[in-house]
Amino acid sequence: MSTRTLISPAQLARPRGRIVYWTVFAVVVGGFTLAFLGPLYWLVTSGFKDAQEVIQTPPTLIPGSFEPANHARAWEVMDLATLLFNTLYYAFGALAFQLVLDVAAAYSLSKLRPVLGKAILGLMLATLMIPATVLVVPQYLTVLDVPVIERNLLNTPWAIWLPSVTNAFNIFLLKRFFDSIPRELLDAASMDGASPLRVLWSIVLPISRPILGVVSIFAVVGVWKDFLWPMLTLPDPATQTLNVGIYSLSNGVPVNVLIAALTIASVPTLLIFLVFQRNIMSGLTAGGLKG
């Protein structure tokens, strides 16, 4: 049975059909490439321009000036070393909590099958339909005065870590992968005397490295790119993240230096994607085991 496409093989074999096909293909690919890489190119090149050229109208496609010292100046003026350390601390702390709690929740829903497990999963997924901005006020009031313990978590890492743990999307990804693990494999381990925790640690987690890598990347990038929540919960300049700190210190800083600081802030997440892009794709498409 042949696969149906927009253009039949007979039409594609004709000269006119090939011209139309490759023209449309080039326009679509070129348009998407320009839309995605255009802002990135502007960001990188503007960081090397002088202040006058950055605000020039119309903007220059190729920098007429070259000032690499902008990045060194941005590093010093905006104290990017402290902001970078803060962001890494929050990001990997959130990652640790997500790996422990989200993996436990997904494993319980997938393999232990508690009472009302499907209803709990449904309620978790329903939270994905709620806009994030709607939850800002109740979350802020919660960290301002945590129920039961009555503690104020503002200007502490817990204000970033605790809300990041409740990630229904990551739990769903993990559960979907755990569902694909053959039940016979876990039953064989149980018959050998392994407890559910031992099965999780020795069998499930080693098999689940691709999806754990995806969840880890999502957790780090999610904290790295967040702006509104850290701005509300970390008003102290000494505890701020990169995004909030650059915004707070942007007054009086030349535009080219500010853009250089934004370029530096973007480099870590771009490197994470470039290094782990194969892991991201393999983890998202992993759906089962063969054999």
PAPATI-63288 format. One record per residue: residue in three letters; x, y, z of N, C-alpha, C in turn. Coordinates in Angstrom, 2 decimals, decimal comma. Each point is the difference from the previous one (the first is absolute). Layout:
<nuvos>
aa	n_x	n_y	n_z	ca_x	ca_y	ca_z	c_x	c_y	c_z
ALA	X	Y	Z	X	Y	Z	X	Y	Z $
...
</nuvos>
This chain:
<nuvos>
aa	n_x	n_y	n_z	ca_x	ca_y	ca_z	c_x	c_y	c_z
MET	0,85	-1,19	0,00	-0,85	1,19	0,00	0,89	1,25	0,00 $
SER	-0,19	0,88	-0,98	0,84	1,19	-0,13	-0,44	1,08	0,98 $
THR	0,94	0,83	0,40	-0,29	1,09	0,93	-0,54	1,21	-0,76 $
ARG	-1,08	0,58	0,49	-0,61	1,15	-0,64	0,73	1,27	0,43 $
THR	0,32	0,85	-0,97	0,68	1,27	0,27	-0,73	1,12	-0,73 $
LEU	0,40	1,24	0,30	-0,62	1,14	-0,66	0,30	0,03	-1,49 $
ILE	1,18	-0,47	-0,38	0,39	-0,03	-1,40	0,27	-1,45	-0,39 $
SER	-0,64	-0,46	-1,03	0,18	-1,39	-0,44	1,37	-0,18	-0,63 $
PRO	0,53	-1,21	0,00	1,30	-0,25	-0,65	0,00	0,40	-1,47 $
ALA	-1,14	-0,17	-0,69	-0,07	0,37	-1,41	0,17	1,51	-0,18 $
GLN	-0,69	0,78	0,86	0,14	1,46	-0,09	1,41	0,45	0,38 $
LEU	0,61	-0,67	0,98	1,34	0,37	0,43	1,04	-0,33	-1,06 $
ALA	-0,32	-0,97	-0,85	0,95	-0,38	-1,06	0,03	1,02	-1,13 $
ARG	-1,04	0,83	-0,12	-0,03	1,01	-1,05	0,87	1,19	0,39 $
PRO	0,61	0,66	-0,97	0,85	1,17	0,30	-0,73	1,08	0,76 $
ARG	-1,22	0,30	-0,39	-0,77	1,05	0,68	-0,31	-0,40	1,44 $
GLY	-0,34	-1,27	0,19	-0,29	-0,46	1,36	1,21	0,09	0,91 $
ARG	1,18	-0,36	-0,51	1,22	0,10	0,81	0,32	1,44	0,35 $
ILE	-0,19	0,91	-0,96	0,29	1,41	0,25	-0,92	0,55	1,09 $
VAL	-1,30	-0,31	-0,11	-0,96	0,49	1,00	0,31	-0,60	1,37 $
TYR	0,28	-1,30	0,02	0,28	-0,68	1,28	1,20	0,60	0,70 $
TRP	1,12	0,12	-0,71	1,22	0,50	0,64	-0,09	1,49	0,31 $
THR	-0,78	0,75	-0,76	-0,20	1,42	0,31	-0,76	0,16	1,30 $
VAL	-1,11	-0,73	0,11	-0,79	0,07	1,24	0,81	-0,50	1,18 $
PHE	0,75	-1,08	-0,20	0,82	-0,56	1,08	1,04	1,03	0,47 $
ALA	0,68	0,65	-0,94	1,02	0,98	0,36	-0,59	1,20	0,71 $
VAL	-1,18	0,46	-0,45	-0,65	1,16	0,64	-0,41	-0,33	1,43 $
VAL	-0,59	-1,18	0,20	-0,47	-0,39	1,34	1,18	-0,18	0,95 $
VAL	1,02	-0,75	-0,44	1,16	-0,23	0,86	0,74	1,31	0,28 $
GLY	0,17	0,83	-1,05	0,66	1,28	0,20	-0,77	0,92	0,93 $
GLY	-1,33	0,01	-0,11	-0,81	0,84	0,88	0,09	-0,41	1,45 $
PHE	-0,10	-1,32	0,26	0,11	-0,48	1,38	1,41	0,22	0,55 $
THR	1,01	-0,20	-0,83	1,37	0,24	0,45	0,21	1,46	0,37 $
LEU	-0,51	0,89	-0,82	0,13	1,43	0,28	-0,75	0,38	1,27 $
ALA	-1,19	-0,58	0,19	-0,81	0,35	1,16	0,66	-0,46	1,30 $
PHE	0,66	-1,15	-0,03	0,59	-0,55	1,22	1,42	0,50	0,23 $
LEU	0,79	0,10	-1,06	1,40	0,38	0,17	0,24	1,49	-0,13 $
GLY	-0,96	0,73	-0,59	0,16	1,44	-0,16	0,19	0,74	1,31 $
PRO	-0,89	-0,19	1,00	0,21	0,68	1,29	1,30	-0,41	0,69 $
LEU	0,37	-1,27	-0,14	1,26	-0,45	0,61	1,20	0,67	-0,66 $
TYR	-0,05	0,12	-1,33	1,09	0,67	-0,71	0,09	1,47	0,42 $
TRP	-1,15	0,66	0,11	0,00	1,41	0,43	0,56	0,14	1,41 $
LEU	-0,35	-0,92	0,89	0,50	0,06	1,37	1,52	-0,13	0,05 $
VAL	0,54	-0,97	-0,72	1,44	-0,24	0,05	0,77	1,16	-0,64 $
THR	-0,44	0,43	-1,17	0,73	1,06	-0,69	-0,11	1,34	0,71 $
SER	-1,15	0,30	0,58	-0,17	1,28	0,68	0,88	0,10	1,24 $
GLY	0,37	-1,14	0,59	0,87	0,03	1,16	1,40	0,46	-0,32 $
PHE	0,36	-0,01	-1,28	1,34	0,45	-0,41	0,00	1,41	-0,59 $
LYS	-1,17	0,62	-0,10	-0,08	1,34	-0,58	0,24	1,06	1,08 $
ASP	0,31	1,22	-0,44	0,07	1,10	0,95	-1,41	0,54	0,26 $
ALA	-0,14	0,84	1,00	-1,32	0,46	0,43	-0,73	0,75	-1,11 $
GLN	0,72	0,75	-0,80	-0,63	0,78	-1,06	-0,54	-0,88	-1,11 $
GLU	0,76	-1,04	-0,35	-0,44	-0,88	-1,09	-1,19	-0,85	0,41 $
VAL	-0,10	-0,35	1,28	-1,10	-0,85	0,45	-1,35	0,71	-0,20 $
ILE	-0,04	1,30	0,28	-1,26	0,74	-0,09	-0,19	0,63	-1,38 $
GLN	0,89	-0,32	-0,92	-0,09	0,58	-1,34	-1,23	-0,51	-0,74 $
THR	-0,63	0,87	-0,78	-1,16	-0,35	-0,81	0,27	0,39	-1,45 $
PRO	-0,16	-0,96	-0,93	-0,30	-1,42	0,21	1,20	-0,74	0,58 $
PRO	-0,24	-1,13	0,66	1,13	-0,72	0,63	0,93	-0,60	-1,05 $
THR	1,24	-0,17	0,38	0,99	-0,58	-0,91	-0,04	-1,52	0,10 $
LEU	0,05	-0,64	-1,16	-0,02	-1,46	-0,02	1,34	-0,57	0,44 $
ILE	1,08	0,62	-0,47	1,34	-0,40	0,38	0,61	1,12	0,84 $
PRO	0,50	-0,31	1,20	0,53	1,07	0,88	1,11	0,79	-0,69 $
GLY	-0,14	1,34	0,05	1,06	0,85	-0,53	1,11	0,22	1,01 $
SER	-0,32	-0,21	1,28	0,99	0,11	1,07	0,13	-1,35	0,68 $
PHE	1,10	-0,20	0,69	0,23	-1,27	0,68	0,62	0,29	1,36 $
GLU	-0,83	-0,20	1,06	0,45	0,30	1,36	-0,25	-1,21	0,91 $
PRO	0,91	-0,99	-0,03	-0,17	-1,18	0,88	0,09	0,34	1,48 $
ALA	0,52	1,19	0,32	0,09	0,39	1,41	-1,37	0,21	0,63 $
ASN	-1,05	0,09	-0,81	-1,35	0,16	0,54	-0,36	-1,15	0,94 $
HIS	0,42	-1,20	-0,35	-0,35	-1,17	0,82	0,74	0,02	1,34 $
ALA	1,27	0,39	-0,04	0,75	0,10	1,26	-0,58	1,10	0,89 $
ARG	-0,39	1,10	-0,63	-0,60	1,09	0,78	-1,33	-0,42	0,59 $
ALA	-0,80	-0,72	-0,78	-1,29	-0,48	0,51	0,20	-0,97	1,17 $
TRP	1,01	-0,84	-0,10	0,28	-0,97	1,07	0,33	0,72	1,31 $
GLU	0,72	1,10	-0,08	0,40	0,73	1,20	-1,11	0,91	0,50 $
VAL	-0,60	0,78	-0,89	-0,99	1,00	0,41	-1,23	-0,66	0,61 $
MET	-0,44	-1,09	-0,59	-1,23	-0,66	0,46	0,27	-1,16	0,94 $
ASP	1,24	-0,21	0,39	0,34	-1,08	0,93	-0,62	-1,32	-0,45 $
LEU	0,26	-0,36	-1,26	-0,60	-1,19	-0,58	0,50	-1,28	0,67 $
ALA	1,17	0,03	0,61	0,51	-1,20	0,68	-0,94	-0,40	1,14 $
THR	-0,41	0,99	0,81	-0,93	-0,30	1,11	-1,35	-0,43	-0,52 $
LEU	-0,51	0,70	-1,01	-1,31	-0,34	-0,56	0,03	-1,39	-0,63 $
LEU	1,10	-0,33	-0,65	0,12	-1,32	-0,62	0,04	-1,10	1,07 $
PHE	0,74	0,24	1,07	0,05	-0,99	1,09	-1,38	-0,19	0,62 $
ASN	-0,71	1,10	0,24	-1,35	-0,09	0,57	-0,91	-0,83	-0,89 $
THR	0,05	0,26	-1,31	-0,88	-0,70	-0,92	0,33	-1,48	-0,06 $
LEU	1,29	-0,34	-0,03	0,39	-1,40	0,01	-0,45	-0,70	1,28 $
TYR	0,11	0,70	1,11	-0,40	-0,56	1,30	-1,50	-0,30	0,01 $
TYR	-0,80	0,95	-0,47	-1,44	-0,22	-0,04	-0,37	-1,09	-1,01 $
ALA	0,65	0,01	-1,17	-0,36	-0,94	-1,06	0,30	-1,43	0,41 $
PHE	1,19	-0,26	0,54	0,35	-1,38	0,35	-0,68	-0,44	1,29 $
GLY	-0,35	0,95	0,87	-0,81	-0,37	1,15	-1,39	-0,44	-0,43 $
ALA	-0,60	0,75	-0,93	-1,31	-0,39	-0,53	0,08	-1,33	-0,72 $
LEU	1,11	-0,23	-0,72	0,19	-1,28	-0,68	0,03	-1,16	0,98 $
ALA	0,71	0,16	1,11	0,10	-1,07	0,99	-1,37	-0,34	0,58 $
PHE	-0,77	1,02	0,35	-1,33	-0,25	0,56	-0,93	-0,65	-1,04 $
GLN	0,09	0,46	-1,25	-0,86	-0,58	-1,02	0,34	-1,46	-0,27 $
LEU	1,29	-0,32	-0,05	0,38	-1,38	-0,26	-0,47	-0,93	1,11 $
VAL	0,07	0,46	1,23	-0,42	-0,85	1,12	-1,51	-0,12	0,06 $
LEU	-0,70	1,13	0,04	-1,45	-0,02	0,25	-0,80	-0,34	-1,24 $
ASP	0,38	0,54	-1,17	-0,76	-0,31	-1,21	0,18	-1,44	-0,44 $
VAL	1,21	-0,52	0,16	0,22	-1,42	-0,32	-0,81	-0,89	0,94 $
ALA	-0,02	0,33	1,27	-0,78	-0,79	0,96	-1,49	0,05	-0,34 $
ALA	-0,51	1,18	-0,34	-1,42	0,12	-0,34	-0,33	-0,77	-1,27 $
ALA	0,84	0,12	-1,03	-0,26	-0,70	-1,26	0,10	-1,51	0,18 $
TYR	0,98	-0,46	0,77	0,15	-1,44	0,23	-1,19	-0,55	0,77 $
SER	-0,47	0,75	0,97	-1,17	-0,45	0,77	-1,23	-0,11	-0,88 $
LEU	-0,23	1,01	-0,85	-1,18	-0,02	-0,86	0,10	-1,06	-1,09 $
SER	1,22	-0,31	-0,44	0,17	-0,94	-1,10	0,04	-1,45	0,46 $
LYS	0,78	-0,31	1,03	0,24	-1,38	0,37	-0,66	-0,43	1,31 $
LEU	-0,09	0,90	0,96	-0,61	-0,37	1,28	-1,53	0,09	-0,04 $
ARG	-0,50	0,84	-0,90	-1,43	0,12	-0,25	-0,82	0,19	1,27 $
PRO	0,12	1,15	0,62	-0,77	0,26	1,23	-1,48	0,19	-0,30 $
VAL	-0,79	-0,03	1,06	-1,44	0,25	-0,13	-0,20	1,43	-0,51 $
LEU	-0,92	0,16	-0,94	-0,28	1,30	-0,62	1,20	0,57	-0,74 $
GLY	0,91	-0,89	-0,44	1,18	0,47	-0,72	-0,35	0,71	-1,29 $
LYS	-0,98	-0,53	-0,75	-0,40	0,64	-1,25	-0,63	1,37	0,24 $
ALA	-0,76	0,11	1,08	-0,61	1,29	0,32	1,07	1,02	0,39 $
ILE	0,99	-0,45	0,76	1,09	0,90	0,39	0,77	0,46	-1,23 $
LEU	0,29	-0,93	-0,92	0,71	0,38	-1,23	-0,83	0,97	-0,82 $
GLY	-1,30	-0,24	-0,06	-0,87	0,91	-0,75	0,00	1,40	0,58 $
LEU	-0,02	0,09	1,33	0,04	1,32	0,64	1,35	0,68	-0,25 $
MET	1,08	-0,79	0,00	1,32	0,58	-0,31	0,02	0,58	-1,40 $
LEU	-0,50	-0,78	-0,96	0,02	0,46	-1,39	-0,94	1,19	-0,20 $
ALA	-1,06	0,06	0,80	-0,93	1,14	-0,12	0,69	1,31	0,38 $
THR	0,99	-0,06	0,88	0,71	1,22	0,38	0,78	0,59	-1,16 $
LEU	0,31	-0,82	-1,02	0,70	0,52	-1,17	-0,87	0,95	-0,81 $
MET	-1,31	-0,09	0,19	-0,93	0,88	-0,72	-0,14	1,37	0,68 $
ILE	0,55	0,14	1,19	-0,11	1,26	0,74	1,16	0,91	-0,41 $
PRO	-0,27	1,22	-0,45	1,11	0,92	-0,34	0,90	0,25	1,19 $
ALA	1,30	0,05	-0,25	0,97	0,16	1,09	-0,21	1,31	0,76 $
THR	-0,43	1,05	-0,70	-0,20	1,30	0,66	-1,13	-0,04	1,02 $
VAL	-0,95	-0,91	-0,20	-1,11	-0,10	0,96	0,49	-0,52	1,34 $
LEU	1,05	-0,80	-0,01	0,50	-0,61	1,23	1,01	0,87	0,73 $
VAL	0,38	1,12	-0,58	1,05	0,82	0,62	-0,45	0,52	1,36 $
VAL	-1,21	0,55	0,08	-0,46	0,60	1,26	-0,14	-1,05	1,11 $
PRO	-0,71	-1,13	-0,23	-0,07	-0,99	1,09	1,34	-0,58	0,38 $
GLN	0,88	-0,20	-0,96	1,33	-0,51	0,34	0,79	1,01	0,82 $
TYR	-0,12	1,26	-0,37	0,73	1,04	0,74	-0,51	0,09	1,43 $
LEU	-1,32	-0,04	0,19	-0,56	0,04	1,35	0,42	-1,22	0,81 $
THR	0,19	-1,12	-0,68	0,41	-1,22	0,69	1,43	0,11	0,51 $
VAL	0,93	0,44	-0,86	1,39	0,12	0,44	0,20	1,19	0,94 $
LEU	-0,92	0,96	-0,04	0,08	1,13	0,92	-0,29	-0,44	1,43 $
ASP	-0,91	-0,95	0,15	-0,33	-0,53	1,32	-0,42	-1,45	-0,19 $
VAL	0,96	-0,91	0,04	-0,27	-1,41	-0,27	-0,94	-0,56	1,07 $
PRO	-1,09	-0,63	-0,42	-0,92	-0,58	0,98	0,70	-1,03	0,90 $
VAL	-0,53	-0,15	1,18	0,45	-0,95	1,02	1,31	0,47	0,64 $
ILE	1,08	0,13	-0,78	1,27	0,39	0,60	0,11	1,51	0,17 $
GLU	-0,85	0,75	-0,70	-0,05	1,46	0,13	1,39	0,64	-0,17 $
ARG	0,60	-0,25	-1,15	1,31	0,54	-0,32	-0,07	0,86	-1,26 $
ASN	0,77	1,05	-0,02	0,11	0,86	-1,18	1,21	-0,48	-0,82 $
LEU	-0,26	-0,44	-1,24	1,05	-0,57	-0,84	0,57	0,98	-1,00 $
LEU	-0,38	1,26	0,05	0,55	0,98	-0,93	1,50	0,15	0,24 $
ASN	0,73	0,19	-1,09	1,46	0,14	0,02	0,71	-1,27	0,47 $
THR	-0,67	-1,13	-0,16	0,62	-1,29	0,31	-0,12	-0,91	-1,23 $
PRO	0,90	-0,96	-0,15	-0,11	-0,92	-1,15	-1,30	-0,80	0,00 $
TRP	-0,61	-0,20	1,16	-1,22	-0,80	0,06	-1,13	0,63	-0,79 $
ALA	0,02	1,32	-0,14	-1,04	0,67	-0,80	0,09	-0,40	-1,47 $
ILE	1,18	-0,40	-0,46	0,18	-0,46	-1,37	-0,17	-1,51	-0,09 $
TRP	0,53	-0,72	0,96	0,01	-1,45	-0,07	-1,38	-0,62	0,17 $
LEU	-0,74	0,43	1,01	-1,27	-0,66	0,30	-1,02	0,11	-1,14 $
PRO	-0,24	1,18	-0,58	-0,96	0,03	-1,12	0,45	-0,79	-1,22 $
SER	1,32	-0,14	-0,21	0,47	-0,71	-1,18	-0,21	-1,51	0,11 $
VAL	-0,18	-0,51	1,22	-0,18	-1,44	0,18	-1,32	-0,46	-0,60 $
THR	-1,02	0,82	0,10	-1,34	-0,38	-0,46	-0,09	0,18	-1,52 $
ASN	0,69	-0,85	-0,73	0,05	0,09	-1,45	-0,76	-1,18	-0,59 $
ALA	-1,26	0,25	-0,36	-0,85	-1,08	-0,50	0,50	-0,54	-1,33 $
PHE	0,58	0,85	-0,82	0,48	-0,46	-1,31	1,14	-1,00	0,15 $
ASN	0,94	0,29	0,89	1,11	-0,93	0,22	-0,48	-1,32	0,59 $
ILE	-0,96	0,08	0,91	-0,55	-1,23	0,58	-0,67	-0,84	-1,09 $
PHE	-0,71	0,68	-0,90	-0,65	-0,73	-1,10	1,02	-0,65	-0,93 $
LEU	1,07	0,73	-0,32	1,05	-0,57	-0,85	0,62	-1,24	0,65 $
LEU	0,31	0,12	1,29	0,62	-1,12	0,71	-0,96	-1,18	0,08 $
LYS	-1,25	0,26	0,32	-0,97	-1,10	0,09	-0,17	-0,69	-1,34 $
ARG	-0,04	0,77	-1,06	-0,15	-0,58	-1,34	1,16	-0,94	-0,31 $
PHE	1,20	0,39	0,38	1,15	-0,86	-0,24	-0,05	-1,22	0,91 $
PHE	-0,35	0,18	1,27	-0,06	-1,14	0,92	-1,06	-1,01	-0,45 $
ASP	-1,09	0,49	-0,61	-1,03	-0,91	-0,48	0,52	-0,93	-1,09 $
SER	1,01	0,46	-0,74	0,53	-0,80	-1,11	0,96	-1,10	0,46 $
ILE	0,40	0,03	1,26	0,90	-1,04	0,52	-0,80	-1,28	0,24 $
PRO	0,40	-1,12	-0,56	-0,77	-1,24	0,15	-0,22	-0,36	1,47 $
ARG	-1,23	-0,35	0,31	-0,34	-0,38	1,36	0,74	-1,27	0,43 $
GLU	0,26	-0,88	-0,97	0,68	-1,27	0,32	1,39	0,25	0,58 $
LEU	0,66	1,05	-0,47	1,34	0,31	0,49	-0,03	0,38	1,48 $
LEU	-1,00	0,78	0,38	-0,12	0,40	1,40	-0,49	-1,16	0,87 $
ASP	-0,89	-0,84	-0,55	-0,49	-1,15	0,76	1,13	-0,99	0,29 $
ALA	0,92	-0,14	-0,96	1,13	-0,92	0,21	0,89	0,51	1,14 $
ALA	0,19	1,31	0,06	0,80	0,56	1,09	-0,71	-0,16	1,33 $
SER	-1,32	0,17	-0,01	-0,77	-0,17	1,25	0,06	-1,43	0,49 $
MET	-0,05	-0,96	-0,92	0,08	-1,42	0,39	1,36	-0,33	0,60 $
ASP	1,03	0,76	-0,37	1,33	-0,21	0,58	0,15	0,69	1,35 $
GLY	-1,06	0,63	0,47	0,02	0,61	1,32	0,27	1,50	0,01 $
ALA	0,03	0,64	-1,16	0,26	1,45	-0,05	-1,24	0,78	0,42 $
SER	0,20	0,99	0,84	-1,10	0,87	0,42	-0,33	0,99	-1,12 $
PRO	-1,18	0,67	0,06	-0,32	0,99	-1,04	1,07	1,08	-0,14 $
LEU	0,59	0,44	1,14	1,04	1,01	-0,07	1,26	-0,55	-0,67 $
ARG	0,33	-1,26	0,29	1,15	-0,64	-0,63	-0,21	-0,16	-1,50 $
VAL	-1,22	-0,35	-0,39	-0,33	-0,14	-1,43	0,16	1,34	-0,70 $
LEU	-0,48	1,05	0,65	0,13	1,33	-0,59	1,46	0,39	-0,18 $
TRP	0,81	-0,23	1,01	1,39	0,44	-0,02	0,87	-0,85	-0,93 $
SER	-0,19	-1,31	0,00	0,90	-0,90	-0,73	-0,45	-0,32	-1,42 $
ILE	-1,30	0,13	-0,28	-0,50	-0,41	-1,32	-0,61	1,17	-0,77 $
VAL	-0,95	0,69	0,65	-0,75	1,03	-0,72	0,87	1,20	-0,34 $
LEU	0,76	0,51	0,97	0,79	1,21	-0,25	1,10	-0,21	-1,04 $
PRO	0,77	-1,11	0,03	1,00	-0,18	-1,07	-0,62	-0,07	-1,39 $
ILE	-1,17	-0,60	-0,12	-0,66	-0,07	-1,30	-0,51	1,38	-0,43 $
SER	-0,31	0,83	0,97	-0,68	1,27	-0,27	0,95	1,18	-0,18 $
ARG	1,27	-0,25	-0,24	0,95	1,10	-0,15	-0,37	0,99	-1,10 $
PRO	-0,52	-0,43	-1,16	-0,37	0,99	-1,03	-1,05	0,99	0,48 $
ILE	-1,07	-0,51	0,61	-1,07	0,91	0,43	0,42	0,81	1,21 $
LEU	0,86	-0,55	0,85	0,52	0,77	1,12	0,86	1,16	-0,49 $
GLY	0,73	-0,23	-1,09	0,77	1,08	-0,59	-0,90	1,12	-0,52 $
VAL	-1,10	-0,37	-0,63	-0,94	1,01	-0,50	-0,61	0,80	1,13 $
VAL	-0,45	-0,69	1,05	-0,59	0,69	1,14	1,01	0,92	0,67 $
SER	1,25	-0,46	0,08	1,05	0,82	0,60	0,21	1,29	-0,78 $
ILE	0,04	-0,12	-1,31	0,20	1,19	-0,84	-1,18	0,95	0,14 $
PHE	-1,22	-0,53	-0,01	-1,18	0,84	0,18	0,02	0,72	1,35 $
ALA	0,44	-0,70	1,03	0,03	0,60	1,33	1,00	1,15	0,07 $
VAL	1,20	-0,22	-0,53	1,03	1,04	0,05	-0,40	1,20	-0,85 $
VAL	-0,45	-0,25	-1,22	-0,36	1,09	-0,90	-1,23	0,75	0,53 $
GLY	-0,94	-0,72	0,63	-1,18	0,65	0,54	0,35	1,04	1,05 $
VAL	0,93	-0,33	0,90	0,43	0,97	1,02	0,85	1,09	-0,64 $
TRP	0,82	-0,37	-0,96	0,93	0,96	-0,61	-0,74	1,13	-0,72 $
LYS	-1,07	-0,34	-0,70	-0,67	1,00	-0,82	-1,13	0,72	0,74 $
ASP	-0,34	-0,45	1,20	-1,10	0,62	0,73	0,36	1,42	0,42 $
PHE	-0,96	0,88	-0,06	0,25	1,41	0,35	-1,00	0,52	1,04 $
LEU	-1,28	-0,19	-0,25	-1,02	0,61	0,86	0,07	-0,52	1,44 $
TRP	0,09	-1,32	0,15	-0,03	-0,58	1,34	1,24	0,37	0,82 $
PRO	1,22	-0,11	-0,53	1,17	0,46	0,77	-0,04	1,49	0,31 $
MET	-0,57	0,79	-0,90	-0,07	1,44	0,25	-0,90	0,30	1,21 $
LEU	-1,05	-0,80	0,18	-0,92	0,21	1,11	0,54	-0,56	1,32 $
THR	0,69	-1,12	-0,07	0,39	-0,69	1,23	1,44	0,24	0,43 $
LEU	0,80	0,63	-0,86	1,41	0,25	0,33	0,31	1,49	-0,17 $
PRO	-0,57	0,86	0,83	0,25	1,44	-0,15	1,41	0,42	0,41 $
ASP	0,67	-0,78	0,83	1,35	0,34	0,44	0,98	-0,17	-1,16 $
PRO	0,75	1,04	-0,39	0,93	-0,13	-1,13	1,03	-1,10	0,18 $
ALA	0,35	-0,34	1,22	1,01	-1,03	0,24	-0,50	-1,40	-0,31 $
THR	-1,32	-0,18	-0,10	-0,57	-1,33	-0,23	-0,65	-0,14	-1,37 $
GLN	0,09	1,00	-0,84	-0,72	-0,01	-1,26	0,64	-0,91	-1,05 $
THR	-0,81	-0,40	-0,97	0,47	-0,81	-1,12	0,54	0,90	-1,11 $
LEU	0,52	-0,63	-1,05	0,57	0,76	-1,10	-1,03	0,94	-0,64 $
ASN	-1,17	-0,53	-0,33	-1,00	0,81	-0,69	-0,43	1,19	0,83 $
VAL	-0,29	-0,24	1,27	-0,47	1,07	0,87	1,13	0,97	0,31 $
GLY	1,21	-0,51	0,24	1,12	0,86	0,32	0,37	0,93	-1,15 $
ILE	0,00	-0,52	-1,22	0,30	0,85	-1,15	-1,06	1,08	-0,17 $
TYR	-1,24	-0,38	0,21	-1,08	0,99	-0,10	0,13	1,07	1,09 $
SER	0,34	-0,39	1,21	0,09	0,95	1,11	1,16	0,97	-0,17 $
LEU	1,09	-0,48	-0,61	1,20	0,82	-0,15	0,10	0,68	-1,36 $
SER	-1,07	-0,07	-0,79	0,08	0,52	-1,37	-0,06	1,52	-0,08 $
ASN	-0,49	0,66	1,04	-0,09	1,46	-0,03	1,39	0,62	-0,01 $
GLY	0,24	0,87	-0,97	1,27	0,69	-0,09	1,09	-0,77	-0,69 $
VAL	-0,29	-1,24	-0,42	1,00	-0,81	-0,69	-0,17	0,20	-1,51 $
PRO	1,08	0,25	-0,75	-0,11	0,15	-1,45	-0,70	-1,20	-0,65 $
VAL	-0,71	0,27	-1,09	-0,78	-1,05	-0,65	0,89	-1,14	-0,48 $
ASN	1,15	0,32	-0,56	0,87	-1,06	-0,52	0,54	-0,89	1,13 $
VAL	0,27	0,57	1,15	0,45	-0,79	1,15	-1,13	-0,87	0,53 $
LEU	-1,21	0,55	0,01	-1,17	-0,77	0,44	-0,23	-1,20	-0,93 $
ILE	0,12	0,22	-1,29	-0,19	-1,10	-0,96	1,11	-1,04	0,17 $
ALA	1,21	0,46	0,27	1,09	-0,95	0,26	-0,30	-0,86	1,22 $
ALA	-0,57	0,60	1,04	-0,39	-0,77	1,19	-1,09	-1,02	-0,33 $
LEU	-0,95	0,39	-0,83	-1,05	-0,94	-0,40	0,58	-1,15	-0,82 $
THR	1,00	0,30	-0,81	0,65	-1,05	-0,78	0,67	-1,01	0,92 $
ILE	0,71	0,49	1,00	0,66	-0,89	0,96	-1,03	-0,86	0,73 $
ALA	-1,14	0,61	0,36	-1,04	-0,75	0,71	-0,63	-1,08	-0,87 $
SER	0,04	0,18	-1,32	-0,62	-0,97	-0,91	0,91	-1,16	-0,35 $
VAL	1,31	0,18	0,17	0,95	-1,02	-0,44	-0,19	-1,35	0,70 $
PRO	-0,16	-0,06	1,34	-0,12	-1,32	0,64	-1,14	-0,85	-0,52 $
THR	-1,19	0,58	-0,18	-1,14	-0,79	-0,48	0,20	-0,44	-1,44 $
LEU	0,62	0,83	-0,82	0,29	-0,40	-1,38	1,00	-1,16	-0,03 $
LEU	1,00	0,05	0,87	0,97	-1,09	0,06	-0,67	-1,29	0,47 $
ILE	-0,91	0,11	0,95	-0,71	-1,19	0,48	-0,76	-0,66	-1,14 $
PHE	-0,67	0,83	-0,82	-0,75	-0,57	-1,12	0,93	-0,62	-1,03 $
LEU	1,07	0,69	-0,36	0,89	-0,50	-1,02	0,68	-1,30	0,43 $
VAL	0,34	-0,10	1,27	0,69	-1,19	0,50	-0,95	-1,17	0,16 $
PHE	-1,23	0,28	0,46	-0,92	-1,08	0,35	-1,19	-0,12	-0,94 $
GLN	0,08	0,59	-1,19	-1,16	-0,04	-0,89	-0,35	-1,44	-0,40 $
ARG	1,00	-0,86	-0,17	-0,30	-1,40	-0,33	-0,71	-0,69	1,17 $
ASN	0,41	0,32	1,23	-0,66	-0,59	1,16	-1,44	0,50	0,12 $
ILE	-0,22	1,28	-0,35	-1,35	0,54	0,07	-0,92	-0,73	-0,95 $
MET	0,43	-0,19	-1,24	-0,84	-0,66	-0,99	-0,21	-1,47	0,33 $
SER	1,05	-0,68	0,42	-0,13	-1,41	0,32	-0,89	-0,21	1,22 $
GLY	0,09	0,92	0,97	-0,85	-0,13	1,18	-1,45	0,25	-0,28 $
LEU	-0,30	0,99	-0,87	-1,39	0,31	-0,31	-0,64	-1,07	-0,88 $
THR	0,79	-0,68	-0,83	-0,57	-1,00	-0,91	0,10	-1,40	0,57 $
ALA	0,71	-0,18	1,13	0,11	-1,33	0,58	-1,35	-0,42	0,54 $
GLY	-0,49	-1,12	-0,50	-1,32	-0,41	0,44	-0,07	-1,46	0,40 $
GLY	1,06	-0,74	-0,10	-0,10	-1,40	0,35	1,34	-0,70	-0,10 $
LEU	-0,02	-1,25	0,34	1,18	-0,84	-0,02	-0,20	-1,12	-1,01 $
LYS	1,06	-0,32	-0,72	-0,06	-1,10	-0,95	0,64	-1,23	0,58 $
GLY	-0,47	-1,14	-0,45	0,60	-1,23	0,46	-0,86	-0,72	1,00 $
</nuvos>
